[in-house]
Amino acid sequence: MPEAPTVTCPFSTRADAIGAPDPQRARMRETGALVQAEAPAGGPVWIVTDADLAREVLTDTRFAKDTALAPPHWDARAAGLEPTAAEQLSVTTVDGEAHGRLRRAFAPLFGAARMRAAYPRMRAVAERLLARLGPGEVDLVQDFTTRYPLAVLCDLLTIPDEHVDSAMRACRLMHTDYPDHVGQAMAAFADLATAALDGGGPADELAARMPPGSTRRDLHYQVFTLLFAGQLTTDLTIGFLVARLLGDPAAPADDDELVRDTLRRHPPAPFTLWRFTSTELDLAGTRLPANAPVLVDIKGVNESGGDLTFGAGPHYCIGAQLAQLELRALVETLRTHYSGARLTTPFDDLRHSGPGGIMGSRLHALPVVLR
């Protein structure tokens, strides 16, 4: 059986203009529906570039999330690995019925009615944070794009505002020097999770629905994961969204479509989280060994007309509706209260890059005048 064709490393940190196409992803799609590359932590990784094959992988239980299946030589920090399922119960690393039980515990926190009811609060957070920026030129990447999702999450989880600043400082370190300061960022989010558990409210609801036998440590980790993933998803998208709203002549006029289109073009996660084959298997004419690391190229699939921004199958992002409403609330706030807002740098001159690995890309700067 033939091997998957090999491509050059797709995990680069090169800086690109905001509207520039990604030739590397186009080359990967042209090379094959399944390609092989060098993983950031060493050794081979197989990358799915085709939308139909991607959905097949994302719904096939033989592609497992448990990081215990990762190559033993991988450095967990370099690869961005969570603890194994045996070490820590997590909605992002368990599969099957255990995963289903955890999702059912989370689901009421993100139900459609609850999210719609929270929408005015999201708008209020956006209004409050934008109002404090002042009348002159401001760089939204310096403060707002990170602070806004943190403030929304803290509001939803009844975490006191004073905790936001410490998390902000940790996030700035992570943005500046990834992965060296990831540990500090993780510690700050762990402190936020502790504050959420101490404050009652939604955290108490989640505690009451956790699977039998769950510990407080398990509950703490679920809240930590919610906070970390919820912040990162919208932080990386906000810059692109505001830039398109204020400076992209091709941006959709409808708020919801602008949010959807920006998430498709600039997904916060360009690749899925790691999956590993639980057994030897055939995929797209290639024989993969057991424990083979597999990624889906979300950004590439989206560029070719698909939409896997929030994944598919059992692990479809549980906070997708929260992220989309949070972004829509910001767009509506800017249109309503800052109709004269403008970029002070031409849209096409804005640049972005990612830290490499499977992490997403963010704008280097977003200078605007709001009034």
JOCOR-V396034 format. One record per backbone hydrogen bond with DSSP energy under -1.0 kcal/mol. NH is the residue of the N-H (numbers start at 0). CO is the residue of the C=O. E is the energy in kcal/mol with one decimal. If there is no record, write none. Layout:
NH | CO | E
NH | CO | E
//
This chain:
6 | 35 | -2.7
15 | 351 | -2.7
17 | 349 | -2.5
19 | 16 | -1.4
25 | 21 | -1.6
26 | 22 | -2.4
27 | 23 | -2.1
28 | 24 | -2.4
29 | 25 | -2.2
30 | 26 | -1.8
31 | 27 | -1.7
34 | 46 | -2.6
35 | 4 | -2.9
36 | 44 | -2.5
38 | 42 | -3.4
41 | 38 | -2.0
44 | 36 | -2.2
45 | 292 | -2.3
46 | 34 | -3.1
47 | 294 | -2.8
48 | 32 | -2.5
49 | 32 | -1.0
53 | 49 | -2.5
54 | 50 | -2.2
55 | 51 | -1.7
56 | 52 | -2.3
57 | 53 | -2.7
62 | 59 | -1.8
63 | 275 | -2.8
68 | 65 | -1.8
69 | 66 | -1.6
73 | 70 | -1.9
78 | 74 | -2.3
79 | 75 | -1.1
80 | 75 | -2.7
87 | 83 | -2.4
92 | 89 | -1.2
93 | 89 | -1.4
98 | 94 | -1.0
99 | 95 | -2.1
100 | 96 | -2.6
101 | 97 | -1.7
102 | 98 | -2.5
103 | 99 | -2.2
104 | 100 | -1.3
105 | 101 | -1.9
106 | 102 | -2.8
108 | 105 | -2.0
109 | 106 | -1.6
114 | 110 | -2.4
115 | 111 | -2.4
116 | 112 | -2.1
117 | 113 | -1.4
121 | 117 | -1.7
122 | 118 | -2.2
123 | 119 | -2.1
124 | 120 | -2.2
125 | 121 | -2.3
126 | 122 | -2.8
127 | 123 | -2.4
128 | 124 | -2.5
129 | 125 | -2.3
130 | 126 | -2.1
132 | 129 | -1.5
137 | 367 | -2.8
139 | 365 | -2.2
141 | 138 | -1.1
144 | 139 | -2.4
146 | 142 | -2.3
147 | 143 | -2.9
149 | 145 | -1.3
150 | 146 | -2.9
151 | 147 | -2.3
152 | 148 | -2.3
153 | 149 | -2.5
154 | 150 | -2.1
155 | 151 | -2.5
156 | 152 | -2.1
157 | 154 | -1.0
158 | 153 | -3.0
162 | 159 | -1.8
163 | 160 | -2.2
166 | 162 | -1.5
167 | 163 | -2.6
168 | 164 | -2.2
169 | 165 | -1.7
170 | 166 | -2.4
171 | 167 | -2.4
172 | 168 | -1.7
173 | 169 | -2.0
174 | 170 | -2.6
175 | 171 | -2.1
176 | 172 | -2.4
180 | 176 | -1.7
181 | 178 | -1.8
184 | 180 | -1.8
185 | 181 | -2.9
186 | 182 | -2.1
187 | 183 | -1.9
188 | 184 | -2.3
189 | 185 | -2.2
190 | 186 | -1.9
191 | 187 | -1.8
192 | 188 | -2.4
193 | 189 | -2.0
194 | 190 | -2.2
195 | 191 | -2.2
196 | 192 | -2.2
197 | 193 | -2.2
198 | 194 | -1.4
202 | 199 | -1.2
204 | 200 | -1.6
205 | 201 | -2.6
206 | 202 | -2.4
207 | 203 | -2.0
213 | 210 | -1.9
218 | 214 | -2.2
219 | 215 | -3.0
220 | 216 | -2.1
221 | 217 | -1.9
222 | 218 | -2.1
223 | 219 | -2.6
224 | 220 | -2.7
225 | 221 | -2.3
226 | 222 | -2.4
227 | 223 | -2.8
228 | 224 | -2.7
229 | 225 | -2.2
230 | 226 | -2.2
231 | 227 | -2.3
232 | 228 | -2.3
233 | 229 | -1.1
234 | 230 | -2.5
235 | 231 | -1.8
237 | 233 | -2.4
240 | 236 | -2.4
241 | 237 | -2.8
242 | 238 | -2.4
243 | 239 | -2.3
244 | 240 | -2.4
245 | 241 | -2.4
246 | 242 | -2.0
247 | 243 | -1.7
250 | 247 | -1.8
257 | 253 | -2.5
258 | 254 | -2.2
259 | 255 | -2.5
260 | 256 | -3.0
261 | 257 | -2.3
262 | 258 | -2.3
263 | 259 | -2.0
264 | 260 | -2.5
265 | 261 | -3.0
271 | 295 | -1.6
274 | 293 | -1.6
275 | 63 | -2.6
276 | 291 | -1.8
277 | 61 | -2.8
280 | 287 | -2.1
282 | 285 | -2.9
285 | 282 | -1.7
287 | 280 | -3.3
290 | 276 | -3.2
291 | 288 | -1.1
293 | 274 | -3.1
294 | 45 | -2.4
296 | 47 | -2.8
297 | 295 | -1.6
298 | 269 | -2.1
300 | 296 | -2.6
301 | 297 | -2.7
302 | 298 | -2.3
303 | 299 | -1.3
304 | 301 | -1.7
305 | 300 | -2.3
310 | 307 | -1.9
315 | 312 | -1.9
316 | 309 | -2.7
319 | 316 | -1.3
322 | 318 | -2.4
323 | 319 | -2.3
324 | 320 | -2.4
325 | 321 | -2.5
326 | 322 | -2.1
327 | 323 | -2.3
328 | 324 | -2.6
329 | 325 | -1.4
330 | 326 | -2.1
331 | 327 | -2.8
332 | 328 | -2.0
333 | 329 | -2.4
334 | 330 | -2.5
335 | 331 | -2.2
336 | 332 | -2.8
337 | 333 | -1.7
340 | 337 | -2.0
341 | 368 | -2.2
343 | 366 | -2.2
348 | 345 | -1.8
349 | 346 | -1.5
351 | 15 | -2.5
352 | 361 | -1.8
358 | 355 | -1.3
361 | 352 | -2.2
363 | 350 | -2.7
367 | 137 | -2.9
368 | 341 | -2.4
//
